[in-house]
Amino acid sequence: MHDACVDGEGLLRPAIAGLFTLTELRGGGDIAVGEPMRFFAEAAWYPTALLASQRVRRQPVDEGTARATRVDGDTAVTLTFCFDADGAMTSVRADARGRLVGGRSVPTPWEGRWSGHQHCNGMVVPMHGEVAWLLPGGARPDWRGTVTALDHEFGR
């Protein structure tokens, strides 16, 4: 899979085993918002992406929940992050993320849940995750995974 957002244009290219492209979506609008939203949600694996120095504004909701907004050019992405009592990120949620239905993008609630946290390079990160669309009939998982290795490079 190849996901990117460069200069306000999103790119989503899922592929089987990285070899056979299933489709390619490129452009502005929901694609340009959905890709940085996914990137921001993956901060579970690189928590430094949530720092103010990364163009992030945080607003506490309650003791274990915060809404964070990341601005990149004209695109602003807001997600709700939940943390356990030890400060480990347990979930991330978007009130609406573009989901493809019949070739159209439909704003749909979306959530990632993280578990199996471990210390890695001085940070606490989850080793298991699941992402789901939150549909009226219940959650529909879209991705599940287990991290088998993780390495971080820090700027100097």
URFEN-V942957 format. One record per backbone hydrogen bond with DSSP energy under -0.5 kcal/mol. NH is the residue of the N-H (numbers start at 1). CO is the residue of the C=O. Records with the same first field share a line. If there is no record, write none. Layout:
# URFEN-V942957
NH: CO ; CO
This chain:
# URFEN-V942957
2: 13
4: 11
6: 9
9: 6
10: 27
11: 4
12: 25
13: 2
16: 20
17: 15
18: 15
19: 16
20: 16
21: 19
22: 14
23: 14
25: 12
27: 10
31: 28
32: 28
33: 29
34: 30
35: 31
36: 32
37: 33
38: 34
39: 35
40: 36
41: 37
42: 38
43: 40
44: 41
45: 42
46: 43
49: 46
50: 47
51: 48
54: 51
55: 52
56: 51
57: 69
59: 67
61: 62 ; 65
62: 65
65: 62
66: 81
67: 59
68: 79
69: 57
70: 77
71: 55
72: 75
75: 72
76: 74
77: 70
79: 68
80: 93
81: 66 ; 79
82: 91
83: 64
84: 88
87: 84
90: 82
91: 82
92: 112
93: 80
94: 110
97: 108
99: 106
101: 104
104: 101
106: 99 ; 104
108: 97
110: 94
111: 132
112: 92
113: 130
114: 90
115: 128
118: 125
120: 123
123: 120
125: 118 ; 123
127: 115
128: 115
129: 145
130: 113
131: 143
132: 111
133: 140
134: 109
135: 133 ; 138
138: 135
140: 133
141: 139
142: 131
143: 131
145: 129
147: 127
